[in-house]
Amino acid sequence: MELKISNSRKKLELADDVFGCDFNESLIHQIVTAYMAGARAGTKAQKTRAEVSGGGAKPFRQKGTGRARAGTIRSPLWRKGGIVFAAKPRSFKQKVNKKMYKGALRSIFSELIRQDRLMVVDSFLVDAPKTKALVAKLNDMKIEGHTLIVSDNVDENLYLAARNLFRVEIRDASTSAADPVALVRADKVIVTEAAMKEIEGLLK
């Protein structure tokens, strides 16, 4: 398949088996879910009655007080007691085969092209590390909404200029080809010509 390069007469030749795939919604959902689950910290921790400090002595005698029997002040029934089913640190990662991952990313890129949400450019640079310069460049290109910029070599000026724009993300080719969430979320994906060829090689 051929893809027109923006602001140029050139066309980019792309492999149909990478950028001409059918939309597989269930596979994309599975990969996106797994990616987001893998980003969870899983560091939540609570203490059981065995781990809460104190409670070594019986709080009062067994009989004669008129109160319910108690053996420790760190029982889950007591204030500051342990948690019955205490949460412990764990991993939320889900196993995903490489073949499935590549298939989902091929499907995402193919759908971006079909929906005209992917734009290929020769290069994407800003002269100075200024947010104003990047905003002006995007306005000239008539780009609105959440934007993902993918470059084969992320320039420091571009990275610094985009830092304060919460609707603009910068990725290099290898990172974008492994981040389905950023691709699905973006209203517009701007990819340099060299980055597009690199992504094609990674997804073959």
N, C-alpha and C positions, 0 to 999 in steps of 0.2 A: 504494500500500500504506500501511497505518497501523501506527505503532509507538508502543507505550505509553511515556509518560514516567514514569520511576521516581518513587515517592512523590507522584504527582499523578494526578488524574482525566483530565487532558488526553491527547490522542493527537496524534501528529505525522504529517502527511500527507507521504509521500515518493514520488518518481517510481519507477514499476516498472522503467523502462528503465535506472535507475542502481542500485537496491538490490534488484532482483528478477532478476538475471542468473544464468545457469547457472554451475556451477563448472568452470573451464577450467584443469585442473592443469598442462598443458604450458606454457600461456602464462604462468601465475603463476611456474612454475619458471624460465622464461627471463628474466622481468623481475627476479626476486629475484637470480638469478645475475649479471645485468648490473649491478644496483645494488651488490652486494657487490664485484664486480670494479672498479667505478668508484671504490670507497673505498680500493683498494690504492694505496700510495704509489709503488711502482715506482721506488724510488731506489737499488736495489742496484747497486753498481759494483765492478768488479775491473780490474786492470791487465794489459794484454798485455805481451809481451816488449819491445815498442817503448816502453812507458810506464814500465817499472820503472827506477829510477835505477841508475846504474853499468853496468858491463859493456862499457865502451868498448874496453878492451884485451883482446887474446887472453890467456887465463889461463896457458897454457904453450905451448911450441913444438909444432909439428905432429907431428914424428916423434921417436923415440928415447926417449920416456918410458915406453912400455909401456901408456899409458892411451888411452882412446878419444879421438878427435879432438874438440876443443871450440873454438868461436870466441868465446863469450861466457859469462860466469858468470850471465847473466840468462836463459838458456835455460829453457824449461818443465821440462826434465829436472833442473835444479839446484834446490837449496834456495834460497828467496827469489827464484826466477825468476818470469817472467810466467806468466799463465794462458793455456792454449791457446785455449779458447773463452770469453773473458772476458765476464761479465755487464755490461750497460750499462743506464743509466736508460731506462725506457720506460713508456708508458701502457698500462694494462690495460682501458681503457674500451671498451665494446661499444655499437654503434649500435642504438638502439631507437626505433621510430617512436612519435610521440605517441599515435596511435590505439591501438596495442598497449598502451602504458603505461596509458592510461585504461581500456581494456578489462580489463586485469589487476586494476586497483584496484577497478573495479566488481564484478568476480568475487569479490575478497577480502571487500569489505564485505557483499556478498550472502550469502556463506558464513558470515560472522560473525553475521549476523542469524539465519540458519537454525539455527546451532549454539547460539544464545542466549548468545553471548560478547560481544555489544554491548549496552551499557546507555546509554540517553539520560536525561539529567538537566536540570533547569531551569538550574542553574549549579553550579559546583564551586569553592568557596572555603574557605580556612582563616583563622581570625581572627588568627593570629600565625605568624611564620616558624619554627614549632617542628615537628620531626619527630614528636614525640609526638602532637601535635594531628592530623596527617595520618594516622598509624597508627590512632588512635582512630576517626577518621571512616571509614576503610576497614573497620575491624572492625565498626562499626555497620551498614555496608552489606553486611557478610558477603562481602567481596571477599578472595579468596586468590590466591596465585600471582603470576605476572608480570602487572603491570597497566600499561596505557597510558591516560593521561588526556589527552583532547583538548579544548581550550577555544578559544573564539573570541578571547579576550584573556587570555593567561597572566599571572596576578597574581604579583607579586614574592614575596609570602608563600608562595604555593603552590610556586613554583620553589625557594625556599630550603628549604622544609619537605621537599621530595622529594629534595633533593640527596644525602643520605646513605643513601637507600633504593635498593639496587642492583636491586631487582625492580620499581621504580616509575619510569616514564618520563613526562615532561611534553612535550607538543607543542601548537603552535597548529594551527589547522585547515589552513592552507596547507601546513605542513611534513608533517603526518600524511598528507595526500592525495598526498604525493610519496615516502613512505617505506614501501614494501611489507614490508621486513624487520621493522620494529617492529610492524606490524599482524599479520603471520603469527606472530611470536614470542609475542605477548601472549595470556595465558589469558583476560583480560577487558579489554575496551576501553570506557572510560567517556567519552562524548561529550556536551558541552552542546548544548542545543537549537539555539542560534545557530550553533555550529560545524557541526552536522549539515546545516543549510541551506546553509552556505558550501561544505561539501564537495560537496553535491549540485550546486551551481552550477559548481564546478570540474570535475566529472566528466561533465557533460552534453555 
